């Protein structure tokens, strides 16, 4: 039985390690529009909800939102998020009254979380029923979300005197992550059941997340752009912090807004602007930033070099046309 207990402990430690490589994803609609969440092409919630949490995801996610109201457009977003956290995405209208996905914030996985939602464990094939805890109480106001949530973790090991002691199956599920294992060659197993269940209730927890301010991206020691123009580029240490801040954003539009706010408060060289452009995967985004950053460049005479970052000659042509104006 000692061997069984030892192996069980190793199994639990391994499961905990795997869980730290996962993420939870919360999606909520600010206007209460019910939707289905598709992750990596698979529907996760079986009935339309305005607030959904999917647990046990890999950090790289392809998200698609289909609204119950078919007149509303589908929303799609590929995301690469930091493991070990619960990430929140909100659906909101932009200034043109168009629905958009916006990154809202993150909390540690062992934190009670920042959204009450209908919760489902991530599955790679569609099922007929939801598995997980349903959280009903939710309040969202001004970037803050409060909820009552119940999180339950259950671990179970079954052995039976009628089962071959050389072929014992162990099934463990923790926070939406499951492992099945056959333990061969076990000794002194005379039957019995080992059950361990822990339940934690967390009531009325709130957290808030806001868009990073100007101070996030630009150091106080960085040269500040003025109407007189830029003459000295940001130092390497400050630029490294700026670049990391932009790169950390999972959505392209959030990267763009952060990059623009940071650039507006400093001066950059051509090479620094090229480095920021490279953080965007699409030529369209690279071009949009290159046009914006021109005003804050210390060496406008060499700005044609920025076109090196584009994948398509048409983007370079458009930047050159912009510089000719």
C-alpha positions in Angstrom: 0.0 0.0 0.0 3.0 2.3 0.6 3.9 2.0 -3.1 0.3 2.9 -4.0 0.4 6.0 -1.8 3.8 7.1 -3.1 2.8 6.7 -6.7 -0.4 8.6 -6.0 1.5 11.5 -4.5 3.8 11.6 -7.6 0.7 11.5 -9.8 -0.8 14.5 -7.9 2.5 16.4 -8.2 2.7 15.8 -11.9 -1.0 16.8 -12.4 -0.3 20.1 -10.5 2.6 20.8 -12.8 0.5 20.2 -15.9 -2.2 22.5 -14.5 0.3 25.3 -14.2 0.9 25.1 -18.0 -2.8 25.7 -18.6 -5.0 28.8 -18.6 -8.6 29.6 -18.0 -10.4 31.9 -20.4 -13.4 34.1 -19.4 -15.5 35.7 -22.1 -18.3 38.1 -21.2 -20.5 40.5 -23.1 -20.8 43.9 -21.7 -24.2 44.4 -23.2 -25.5 40.9 -22.2 -25.6 39.4 -25.7 -25.8 35.6 -25.5 -23.3 33.7 -27.5 -21.6 30.4 -28.1 -17.8 30.2 -27.6 -15.8 28.1 -30.1 -12.3 27.3 -29.1 -10.0 25.7 -31.7 -13.1 25.1 -33.8 -15.1 23.3 -31.0 -18.2 24.6 -29.3 -17.7 24.8 -25.6 -21.1 25.9 -24.1 -24.2 24.0 -25.1 -26.6 26.9 -24.6 -26.0 30.6 -25.4 -24.7 32.6 -22.4 -23.5 36.2 -21.9 -20.7 35.1 -19.6 -18.6 31.9 -20.2 -15.5 30.5 -18.5 -13.5 27.7 -20.1 -10.9 25.9 -17.9 -7.9 23.8 -18.7 -6.8 25.4 -22.0 -3.4 25.5 -23.6 -2.0 29.1 -23.8 -2.4 29.3 -27.6 -6.1 29.8 -28.4 -8.2 30.3 -31.5 -11.4 31.9 -30.3 -14.6 32.3 -32.3 -17.8 33.9 -31.0 -21.2 33.2 -32.6 -24.1 35.2 -31.1 -27.6 33.7 -30.5 -28.8 36.6 -32.6 -27.7 35.5 -36.0 -27.9 39.1 -37.3 -24.8 39.9 -35.3 -21.4 39.2 -36.9 -19.0 36.4 -35.8 -16.0 37.5 -33.9 -12.6 35.8 -34.3 -9.3 36.2 -32.5 -6.1 34.2 -32.2 -4.4 34.6 -28.9 -1.1 33.6 -27.2 -1.5 34.1 -23.5 0.7 33.6 -20.4 0.2 30.1 -18.8 -0.8 29.8 -15.2 -3.4 32.6 -15.3 -7.1 33.2 -15.8 -7.5 35.6 -18.7 -10.6 37.7 -19.3 -11.9 38.9 -22.7 -14.9 41.2 -23.1 -17.2 41.8 -26.0 -18.0 45.5 -26.3 -19.0 48.0 -28.9 -16.4 50.4 -30.3 -16.9 54.0 -31.1 -18.5 52.9 -34.4 -21.0 50.7 -32.6 -19.3 47.6 -33.9 -18.8 44.6 -31.6 -15.2 43.8 -30.9 -13.2 41.4 -28.6 -11.0 43.3 -26.1 -8.5 41.9 -23.7 -9.6 42.8 -20.2 -7.0 41.4 -17.7 -5.6 38.4 -15.9 -5.4 36.8 -12.5 -3.5 33.9 -11.1 -5.2 30.5 -11.5 -5.3 30.0 -7.8 -7.1 33.4 -7.4 -10.9 33.2 -7.1 -11.0 34.9 -10.5 -12.5 38.0 -12.0 -15.7 36.8 -13.6 -18.7 34.7 -12.5 -19.7 32.6 -15.5 -21.1 29.4 -16.8 -18.0 27.2 -16.4 -17.0 24.4 -18.7 -13.8 22.3 -18.9 -12.2 22.7 -22.3 -13.1 19.8 -24.6 -11.7 19.0 -28.1 -15.0 17.5 -29.3 -18.5 18.8 -28.9 -20.6 17.2 -26.1 -24.3 17.2 -25.2 -24.0 18.5 -21.7 -21.8 20.9 -19.8 -19.3 19.6 -17.3 -18.3 22.0 -14.5 -19.6 24.4 -12.0 -22.2 27.0 -12.9 -21.8 30.4 -11.3 -25.0 32.5 -11.3 -24.3 35.7 -9.5 -22.4 38.3 -11.6 -22.1 42.0 -11.5 -19.9 44.1 -13.9 -19.6 47.8 -13.5 -16.9 50.2 -14.7 -14.2 47.6 -15.3 -14.9 45.7 -12.1 -16.5 42.3 -11.8 -18.0 40.7 -8.6 -19.3 37.2 -8.2 -20.0 34.3 -6.0 -18.3 31.1 -7.1 -17.8 27.6 -5.9 -14.7 25.7 -6.9 -14.5 21.9 -6.3 -11.6 19.6 -6.7 -12.1 15.8 -6.5 -9.5 13.1 -6.6 -10.5 9.4 -6.6 -8.5 6.2 -6.6 -10.5 2.9 -6.7 -9.1 -0.6 -6.1 -11.2 -3.7 -5.9 -10.3 -7.1 -4.6 -11.7 -8.6 -7.8 -9.3 -6.5 -9.9 -6.0 -7.9 -11.0 -3.4 -6.2 -8.7 -1.0 -6.0 -11.6 -3.3 -3.8 -13.6 -4.9 -1.1 -11.5 -6.4 2.0 -13.1 -6.3 5.4 -11.5 -8.3 8.4 -12.7 -7.7 11.9 -11.4 -9.4 15.1 -12.3 -8.2 18.5 -11.0 -9.7 21.8 -12.1 -10.7 20.5 -15.5 -7.4 18.6 -16.1 -7.7 14.8 -16.2 -5.2 12.0 -16.1 -5.8 8.2 -16.5 -3.1 5.8 -15.6 -2.6 2.0 -15.3 -0.3 1.1 -12.4 1.3 -2.3 -13.0 3.1 -4.5 -10.5 1.5 -3.1 -7.4 1.8 -5.2 -4.2 -0.3 -5.5 -1.0 -3.5 -4.2 -2.6 -6.3 -6.0 -0.9 -9.1 -3.8 -2.2 -10.7 -0.6 -1.0 -11.5 2.9 -2.1 -9.5 6.1 -1.5 -11.5 9.2 -2.0 -10.3 12.8 -1.4 -12.6 15.7 -2.1 -12.0 19.3 -1.3 -14.4 22.1 -1.8 -13.8 25.8 -1.5 -16.5 28.5 -1.6 -15.5 32.0 -2.4 -18.1 34.7 -2.0 -18.3 38.2 -3.5 -14.9 38.7 -4.9 -14.0 41.6 -7.1 -11.1 42.6 -9.2 -10.6 45.2 -11.9 -8.4 45.6 -14.9 -7.8 48.7 -17.0 -5.9 49.6 -20.1 -2.3 50.4 -19.3 -1.6 54.1 -18.9 1.1 56.2 -20.5 3.5 55.4 -17.7 3.5 51.7 -18.5 5.3 52.1 -21.8 7.5 55.1 -21.4 10.1 55.6 -18.7 10.3 59.0 -17.0 13.9 59.2 -18.1 13.0 58.8 -21.8 13.3 61.7 -24.2 9.9 63.3 -24.7 8.5 64.1 -28.1 7.5 67.8 -28.6 6.1 69.9 -31.4 9.7 71.0 -32.1 10.5 67.4 -33.2 12.7 64.6 -32.0 16.5 64.8 -31.8 17.5 62.1 -29.3 16.2 58.5 -29.4 15.1 56.5 -26.3 17.9 54.7 -24.5 18.3 50.9 -24.9 17.1 50.1 -21.3 14.0 52.1 -21.6 13.3 50.9 -25.1 13.6 47.2 -24.0 10.9 47.9 -21.4 8.7 49.6 -24.0 9.1 46.7 -26.4 8.3 44.1 -23.7 5.2 46.0 -22.7 3.9 46.0 -26.3 4.9 42.4 -26.9 3.1 41.1 -23.8 -0.3 42.1 -25.2 -2.2 39.1 -26.7 -4.4 41.1 -29.1 -3.1 43.0 -32.1 -5.4 46.0 -31.4 -4.1 46.1 -27.8 -0.5 45.9 -29.0 -1.3 48.8 -31.3 -2.9 51.0 -28.7 0.0 50.4 -26.3 2.6 51.0 -29.0 1.0 54.3 -30.0 0.6 55.6 -26.4 4.3 54.7 -25.7 5.5 56.3 -28.9 3.5 59.4 -28.3 5.5 60.1 -25.2 9.1 59.5 -26.5 11.4 59.6 -29.5 12.6 56.6 -31.4 15.3 55.8 -33.9 14.5 54.1 -37.3 15.8 50.7 -35.9 13.7 51.0 -32.8 10.6 51.7 -34.9 11.4 48.7 -37.0 11.7 46.5 -33.9 8.2 47.6 -32.8 6.8 46.9 -36.3 8.2 43.4 -36.1 6.0 42.7 -33.1 2.9 42.7 -35.4 2.3 39.7 -37.6 0.2 41.5 -40.3 1.6 44.0 -42.8 -1.5 46.1 -42.3 -0.6 46.6 -38.6 3.1 47.2 -39.4 2.1 49.8 -41.9 -0.3 51.5 -39.5 2.3 51.8 -36.8 5.0 52.9 -39.2 2.9 55.8 -40.4 2.0 56.8 -36.8 5.6 56.6 -35.6 7.0 58.8 -38.3 6.3 62.0 -36.4 8.4 60.7 -33.4 11.4 59.5 -35.4 14.8 61.1 -34.8 16.1 60.4 -38.3 13.4 61.0 -40.8 15.9 61.0 -43.6 16.4 57.3 -43.1 12.7 56.4 -42.6 12.6 54.6 -45.9 14.5 51.7 -44.2 11.4 50.9 -42.2 10.0 49.3 -45.4 12.4 46.4 -44.8 9.9 44.9 -42.2 7.1 44.4 -44.7 6.3 41.0 -46.3 4.7 42.5 -49.4 6.0 45.2 -51.8 2.6 46.9 -51.9 3.0 47.8 -48.2 6.5 49.3 -48.9 5.0 51.2 -51.8 2.2 52.6 -49.6 4.7 53.7 -46.9 6.9 55.4 -49.6 3.8 57.2 -50.9 3.1 58.4 -47.4 6.6 59.7 -47.0 6.4 61.6 -50.3 3.5 63.7 -49.1 
